[in-house]
Amino acid sequence: MRNILILGAGAGGTIVANMLRKELQTSEWKITIIDREERHHYQAGYLFIPFGIYGEHDVLKPKKEFIPPGVEFVVDTVVSIDPSQRQVKTQLGSYDYDWLVIATGCTIEPSEIEGMLDGWQKDIFDFYTLEGAMALRQRLKYFNQGKVVLNIAEFPYKCPIAPLEFVFMSDWFFTANGVRDRVDIEFVTPLDNVFTKPVAAKALAQVAEKKNIKVTPYFDLARVNANEKTIESHKGDKIGYDLLVAIPPNMGDKALIDSGISDPVGFVATDNHTLKAENQEHIYVLGDTTNVPTSKAGSVAHYQAYTLVENLVREIDGHQPLPKFDGHATCFLASGFEKAILLDFNYKVEPLPGKFPFPGMGPFTLLQESLSNHWGKMMFRWVYWNLMMKGLDLPLEPQMNLAGKIRQAA
């Protein structure tokens, strides 16, 4: 019997496990998925927890609910990977593989920023972890005046639109609570604008201006001064806060770094289009673990899974992998007041105006706020639990489709 080993049972790893089990319906292949935790986190739902829209029960389910029959699920922690021996060691044992899929994701590391932990979960919070989102919920609950600063420490980080979602939702939250005129909101970023793609950045910056959210670009975070409640750039510029919502540096799994198969921050060099690990044999990578130049987001992992599974099966059958992944990402950006903005883009094509997924019909509107986009955002949790995590097809193409998009607006 030959072995396929999947490291990580988050969105990417789980989708791949389901797809592979359908493709390899023989007793010749044993598929094993290893993850350190038994609970599956709907990470996109963390954003809604600080505002009291979701609770813990909305974002957690047992991972075993989504692991298909015929796939072994192991709760363990990966310690090292030896590509030369095709072996993975864990805290409780070791596993040989014929093919390895790495989907270990990434996590925030506030300790990488000088002084950040001094005020952690006192006046400094995150919403990229369940614990952080729950703690921020308690802090926001009674926040009725002062300055809220959201700061992005560095790139890359998970879900690039989430920080904008947070400040847009904050505008709604404080308005609904009747205290918006007493709360200043500032978005502080190392970029030259609010987003990496110029067309989208211009549109989203206009939304921020309309909501009276101050945008401070080119801020390269050096340290946090928790006692004086300021963040400081490498140039010495300081910004004060009463409440700091931090997007700390993101890093990949330590086992990847220790094994020498990733860069120093834990991201694996991955072919942009085939999703094979570069300079490694019999290894594929997807999701937040890759270094491919597109968003670290659930939709990307979902689209990548189609290419990865097709190419893995092609190689098993003795054929070369195909360069089919185009960097496709689809992201709903909650903007408050029952509105949301939808972005659809890839490596080469920026987010453009238009209709999605059906040209001229929608029902979703690209790069504009709309009620239909809001309901798309809210319905996505059901889609995630009931379709995506079970490897079922959605009416979305893995490769980006330009139909329905207004290309001349780029």
C-alpha positions as CSV (number, residue, x, y, z in Angstrom):
1,M,0.0,0.0,0.0
2,R,1.2,3.5,-0.9
3,N,0.8,6.5,1.4
4,I,-0.4,10.1,0.9
5,L,0.2,12.2,3.9
6,I,-1.6,15.5,4.4
7,L,-0.2,17.9,7.1
8,G,-2.9,20.2,8.4
9,A,-6.7,19.7,8.6
10,G,-7.7,23.3,8.1
11,A,-9.6,24.4,5.0
12,G,-7.0,23.5,2.4
13,G,-6.0,20.1,3.9
14,T,-9.6,19.0,4.5
15,I,-10.7,19.9,1.0
16,V,-7.8,18.1,-0.5
17,A,-8.5,15.0,1.6
18,N,-12.1,14.8,0.4
19,M,-11.1,15.3,-3.2
20,L,-8.3,12.8,-3.1
21,R,-10.5,10.1,-1.5
22,K,-12.9,10.5,-4.4
23,E,-10.1,10.4,-7.0
24,L,-8.2,7.4,-5.6
25,Q,-11.0,4.9,-4.9
26,T,-8.7,1.9,-4.5
27,S,-7.2,0.0,-1.6
28,E,-3.8,0.8,-3.1
29,W,-3.7,4.2,-1.4
30,K,-3.8,5.1,2.2
31,I,-4.6,8.7,3.0
32,T,-3.7,10.1,6.4
33,I,-4.3,13.7,7.6
34,I,-2.5,15.0,10.7
35,D,-3.4,18.1,12.7
36,R,-2.6,19.2,16.2
37,E,-6.2,20.1,17.1
38,E,-9.5,18.3,17.0
39,R,-11.7,21.4,16.4
40,H,-12.1,23.0,13.0
41,H,-12.1,26.8,13.1
42,Y,-14.1,28.9,10.6
43,Q,-11.5,31.6,10.6
44,A,-13.5,34.0,8.4
45,G,-16.0,34.2,11.3
46,Y,-13.6,35.6,13.8
47,L,-14.2,39.1,12.3
48,F,-17.8,39.0,13.5
49,I,-17.1,37.9,17.1
50,P,-15.8,41.3,18.4
51,F,-19.1,43.0,17.3
52,G,-21.3,40.4,18.9
53,I,-22.6,39.0,15.6
54,Y,-21.1,35.5,16.0
55,G,-20.2,33.5,19.1
56,E,-17.7,30.7,19.7
57,H,-20.3,28.1,18.7
58,D,-20.6,29.7,15.2
59,V,-17.0,29.1,14.3
60,L,-16.1,25.7,15.8
61,K,-17.0,22.2,14.7
62,P,-15.2,18.8,15.3
63,K,-12.8,18.2,12.4
64,K,-13.8,14.6,12.2
65,E,-17.2,15.7,10.8
66,F,-15.4,16.7,7.6
67,I,-12.9,13.9,7.2
68,P,-14.3,11.5,4.7
69,P,-14.6,7.7,5.3
70,G,-11.4,6.0,4.2
71,V,-9.1,8.9,5.4
72,E,-7.3,8.4,8.7
73,F,-7.4,11.5,11.0
74,V,-4.5,11.7,13.5
75,V,-4.4,14.3,16.2
76,D,-0.7,15.0,16.7
77,T,2.0,17.6,16.3
78,V,4.5,17.5,13.5
79,V,8.0,17.8,14.7
80,S,10.1,17.4,11.5
81,I,10.0,16.4,7.8
82,D,12.7,14.5,6.1
83,P,12.2,14.7,2.3
84,S,15.1,12.5,1.5
85,Q,13.6,9.6,3.5
86,R,10.0,10.7,2.8
87,Q,9.2,10.6,6.5
88,V,7.4,12.9,8.9
89,K,8.1,12.7,12.6
90,T,5.5,13.7,15.2
91,Q,5.4,14.0,18.9
92,L,3.8,10.5,19.1
93,G,5.4,8.6,16.2
94,S,6.5,8.8,12.6
95,Y,4.9,8.4,9.2
96,D,6.3,7.4,5.8
97,Y,4.8,8.8,2.7
98,D,5.0,8.4,-1.1
99,W,3.4,11.9,-1.6
100,L,3.2,14.7,0.9
101,V,0.7,17.6,1.0
102,I,1.7,20.5,3.3
103,A,-1.2,22.7,4.4
104,T,-0.1,23.7,7.9
105,G,-1.2,27.3,7.5
106,C,0.3,30.3,9.4
107,T,-0.3,32.0,12.8
108,I,0.2,35.4,14.3
109,E,3.4,36.0,16.2
110,P,3.1,39.2,18.4
111,S,6.3,38.4,20.2
112,E,8.1,39.4,17.0
113,I,7.3,43.0,17.6
114,E,9.2,44.7,20.5
115,G,6.8,45.7,23.3
116,M,3.6,44.3,21.8
117,L,3.2,41.6,24.4
118,D,3.5,44.2,27.2
119,G,0.0,45.4,26.4
120,W,-1.4,42.1,25.0
121,Q,-5.1,41.7,25.8
122,K,-5.0,44.8,27.9
123,D,-5.1,47.6,25.4
124,I,-3.8,45.6,22.5
125,F,-5.9,42.9,20.8
126,D,-6.1,40.7,17.7
127,F,-9.0,39.1,16.0
128,Y,-7.0,36.5,14.0
129,T,-7.4,34.0,16.8
130,L,-10.5,32.8,18.6
131,E,-9.1,33.8,22.0
132,G,-8.2,37.3,20.6
133,A,-11.5,37.8,19.0
134,M,-13.4,36.9,22.2
135,A,-11.2,39.2,24.4
136,L,-11.6,42.0,21.9
137,R,-15.4,41.5,22.1
138,Q,-15.3,42.2,25.8
139,R,-13.1,45.3,25.3
140,L,-15.3,46.8,22.5
141,K,-18.5,46.1,24.5
142,Y,-18.0,49.1,26.7
143,F,-15.7,51.2,24.5
144,N,-17.5,54.5,24.1
145,Q,-14.8,57.1,23.4
146,G,-11.2,57.4,22.4
147,K,-9.0,56.3,19.5
148,V,-9.0,52.9,17.9
149,V,-5.9,52.2,15.8
150,L,-5.7,49.1,13.5
151,N,-2.1,48.5,12.6
152,I,-0.6,46.0,10.1
153,A,2.9,45.1,11.1
154,E,4.2,43.6,7.9
155,F,3.3,41.4,4.9
156,P,2.3,38.8,4.1
157,Y,-0.6,38.1,6.5
158,K,-3.8,36.0,6.4
159,C,-6.8,37.5,4.6
160,P,-5.5,40.9,3.4
161,I,-9.0,42.5,3.4
162,A,-9.8,41.5,7.0
163,P,-8.2,44.6,8.5
164,L,-10.3,46.9,6.3
165,E,-13.4,44.9,7.2
166,F,-12.6,45.5,10.9
167,V,-12.4,49.3,10.6
168,F,-15.5,49.4,8.3
169,M,-17.4,47.3,10.8
170,S,-16.2,49.4,13.6
171,D,-17.7,52.5,12.0
172,W,-21.0,50.7,11.9
173,F,-20.7,49.3,15.4
174,F,-19.9,52.6,17.1
175,T,-22.6,54.4,15.0
176,A,-25.2,51.8,16.1
177,N,-24.1,52.3,19.7
178,G,-24.5,56.1,19.3
179,V,-20.8,56.9,20.1
180,R,-19.3,57.2,16.6
181,D,-18.7,61.0,17.1
182,R,-16.6,60.2,20.1
183,V,-14.5,57.5,18.6
184,D,-11.6,58.1,16.1
185,I,-10.7,55.2,13.8
186,E,-7.3,55.1,12.1
187,F,-6.0,52.5,9.7
188,V,-2.2,52.3,9.8
189,T,-0.4,50.3,7.1
190,P,3.1,49.8,5.6
191,L,1.5,50.0,2.1
192,D,1.0,53.1,0.1
193,N,-2.7,52.6,0.3
194,V,-5.4,50.5,1.9
195,F,-4.9,47.4,-0.4
196,T,-2.2,45.9,-2.6
197,K,-4.2,46.2,-5.9
198,P,-4.3,49.8,-7.2
199,V,-7.8,49.7,-8.7
200,A,-9.3,48.1,-5.6
201,A,-7.2,50.3,-3.4
202,K,-8.7,53.4,-4.9
203,A,-12.3,52.2,-4.5
204,L,-11.7,51.0,-1.0
205,A,-9.9,54.2,0.1
206,Q,-13.0,56.1,-1.0
207,V,-15.2,54.0,1.2
208,A,-12.8,54.6,4.1
209,E,-13.0,58.4,3.5
210,K,-16.8,58.3,3.3
211,K,-16.8,56.5,6.7
212,N,-14.4,59.1,8.2
213,I,-11.6,56.5,8.8
214,K,-8.2,58.0,8.7
215,V,-5.6,56.1,6.6
216,T,-1.9,56.4,7.5
217,P,0.3,54.7,4.8
218,Y,4.0,53.9,4.7
219,F,4.1,53.2,8.5
220,D,6.8,50.5,9.0
221,L,6.2,49.3,12.6
222,A,9.3,49.0,14.8
223,R,7.9,48.7,18.3
224,V,4.9,49.2,20.6
225,N,5.2,51.5,23.6
226,A,2.5,49.9,25.8
227,N,3.0,52.3,28.7
228,E,2.6,55.5,26.7
229,K,0.1,53.7,24.3
230,T,1.9,54.5,21.0
231,I,3.2,52.6,18.1
232,E,6.5,53.7,16.6
233,S,7.9,53.3,13.1
234,H,11.5,52.7,12.2
235,K,11.7,56.4,11.2
236,G,10.6,57.3,14.7
237,D,7.1,58.4,13.9
238,K,4.6,57.7,16.6
239,I,0.8,57.2,16.6
240,G,-1.1,57.2,19.8
241,Y,-4.0,54.8,20.6
242,D,-6.5,54.0,23.3
243,L,-7.2,50.7,21.8
244,L,-4.8,49.0,19.4
245,V,-6.0,46.2,17.1
246,A,-2.9,44.6,15.9
247,I,-2.1,42.4,12.8
248,P,1.3,41.0,14.0
249,P,3.8,39.3,11.8
250,N,2.5,35.9,10.4
251,M,4.7,32.9,10.4
252,G,4.4,29.3,9.2
253,D,4.8,26.1,11.1
254,K,8.0,25.8,13.2
255,A,8.5,22.2,12.0
256,L,8.9,23.5,8.4
257,I,11.6,26.0,9.5
258,D,13.4,23.4,11.6
259,S,13.3,20.9,8.8
260,G,14.8,23.4,6.3
261,I,12.1,23.1,3.7
262,S,10.7,26.6,4.2
263,D,12.1,30.2,4.3
264,P,13.0,31.6,7.8
265,V,9.4,32.6,8.5
266,G,7.9,29.2,7.6
267,F,6.6,29.7,4.1
268,V,7.4,27.0,1.5
269,A,8.8,27.9,-1.9
270,T,6.0,26.8,-4.2
271,D,5.5,26.8,-8.0
272,N,3.0,29.6,-8.6
273,H,1.0,27.5,-11.1
274,T,1.5,23.8,-10.4
275,L,1.7,24.1,-6.6
276,K,4.6,21.7,-6.4
277,A,7.2,22.5,-3.8
278,E,10.2,23.9,-5.4
279,N,13.4,21.9,-5.1
280,Q,11.6,19.1,-3.4
281,E,10.3,15.8,-4.8
282,H,6.9,14.3,-4.1
283,I,5.7,17.4,-2.1
284,Y,2.8,19.7,-2.9
285,V,1.8,22.8,-0.9
286,L,-1.4,24.9,-0.7
287,G,-3.1,27.6,1.3
288,D,-1.3,29.9,3.8
289,T,1.8,27.7,3.8
290,T,2.8,28.7,0.3
291,N,4.8,31.7,-0.8
292,V,2.8,32.2,-4.0
293,P,1.9,35.9,-4.6
294,T,-1.8,35.8,-3.9
295,S,-4.0,36.2,-0.9
296,K,-3.6,33.9,2.1
297,A,-7.4,33.2,2.2
298,G,-9.8,30.3,2.3
299,S,-11.1,30.9,-1.2
300,V,-7.5,30.7,-2.5
301,A,-7.0,27.4,-0.7
302,H,-10.3,26.1,-2.2
303,Y,-9.3,27.1,-5.7
304,Q,-5.8,25.7,-5.3
305,A,-7.1,22.3,-4.2
306,Y,-8.5,21.6,-7.7
307,T,-5.1,22.2,-9.3
308,L,-3.2,20.4,-6.6
309,V,-5.4,17.2,-6.7
310,E,-5.4,17.1,-10.5
311,N,-1.6,17.4,-10.6
312,L,-1.0,14.9,-7.8
313,V,-3.1,12.3,-9.6
314,R,-1.5,13.1,-12.9
315,E,2.0,12.5,-11.4
316,I,0.7,9.2,-9.8
317,D,-0.4,8.2,-13.3
318,G,3.0,9.1,-14.8
319,H,2.2,12.5,-16.4
320,Q,3.6,15.9,-15.8
321,P,1.7,18.4,-13.7
322,L,-0.1,21.3,-15.4
323,P,0.4,25.0,-14.6
324,K,-3.3,25.6,-14.1
325,F,-3.5,27.7,-10.9
326,D,-3.8,31.4,-11.8
327,G,-3.8,33.0,-8.3
328,H,-7.6,33.2,-8.2
329,A,-9.1,34.8,-5.1
330,T,-12.7,35.7,-4.3
331,C,-13.3,37.8,-1.1
332,F,-16.4,39.3,0.4
333,L,-15.5,42.4,2.4
334,A,-18.1,43.3,5.1
335,S,-18.5,47.1,5.3
336,G,-21.3,47.5,7.8
337,F,-24.9,48.7,7.6
338,E,-25.8,45.4,5.9
339,K,-23.5,46.1,3.0
340,A,-20.4,44.3,1.7
341,I,-18.0,44.6,-1.2
342,L,-16.9,41.7,-3.4
343,L,-13.4,41.3,-4.9
344,D,-12.5,38.7,-7.6
345,F,-8.9,38.7,-8.9
346,N,-5.9,36.6,-9.8
347,Y,-2.1,37.0,-10.3
348,K,-2.5,39.2,-13.4
349,V,-6.0,40.7,-13.3
350,E,-6.9,43.2,-10.6
351,P,-10.3,43.3,-8.9
352,L,-12.7,45.0,-11.4
353,P,-16.3,46.2,-11.4
354,G,-19.0,44.0,-12.8
355,K,-21.3,41.1,-11.8
356,F,-20.5,37.8,-10.2
357,P,-20.7,34.8,-10.6
358,F,-23.1,35.0,-13.6
359,P,-22.2,37.7,-16.2
360,G,-24.7,40.5,-16.3
361,M,-26.9,38.8,-13.6
362,G,-24.9,38.5,-10.5
363,P,-26.5,38.4,-8.0
364,F,-23.3,39.9,-6.5
365,T,-21.8,43.2,-7.5
366,L,-18.0,43.5,-7.8
367,L,-16.1,46.4,-6.2
368,Q,-19.2,48.1,-4.9
369,E,-21.2,48.0,-1.7
370,S,-24.5,46.2,-1.9
371,L,-27.0,44.3,0.2
372,S,-26.7,41.2,-2.0
373,N,-23.0,41.1,-1.2
374,H,-23.9,41.3,2.5
375,W,-26.1,38.3,2.2
376,G,-23.4,36.5,0.2
377,K,-21.0,37.2,3.0
378,M,-23.4,36.0,5.7
379,M,-24.5,32.9,3.7
380,F,-20.9,31.9,3.2
381,R,-20.6,30.2,6.6
382,W,-23.3,27.7,5.6
383,V,-21.5,27.1,2.3
384,Y,-18.2,26.6,4.1
385,W,-19.5,24.0,6.6
386,N,-21.9,22.2,4.2
387,L,-20.1,22.3,0.9
388,M,-16.5,23.5,0.9
389,M,-15.3,21.4,3.8
390,K,-16.8,18.3,2.3
391,G,-15.1,18.8,-1.0
392,L,-18.3,19.4,-2.9
393,D,-18.3,21.5,-6.1
394,L,-19.6,25.1,-5.9
395,P,-20.8,27.2,-8.9
396,L,-17.4,28.9,-9.0
397,E,-14.6,28.2,-11.4
398,P,-11.1,27.5,-10.0
399,Q,-9.6,29.7,-12.7
400,M,-10.7,33.4,-12.8
401,N,-13.4,34.2,-15.4
402,L,-13.3,37.6,-17.0
403,A,-16.9,37.4,-18.2
404,G,-19.1,39.9,-16.5
405,K,-16.2,42.2,-15.5
406,I,-15.7,45.7,-16.9
407,R,-12.1,45.4,-18.0
408,Q,-11.7,48.9,-19.3
409,A,-11.9,50.2,-15.7
410,A,-8.5,48.7,-14.9
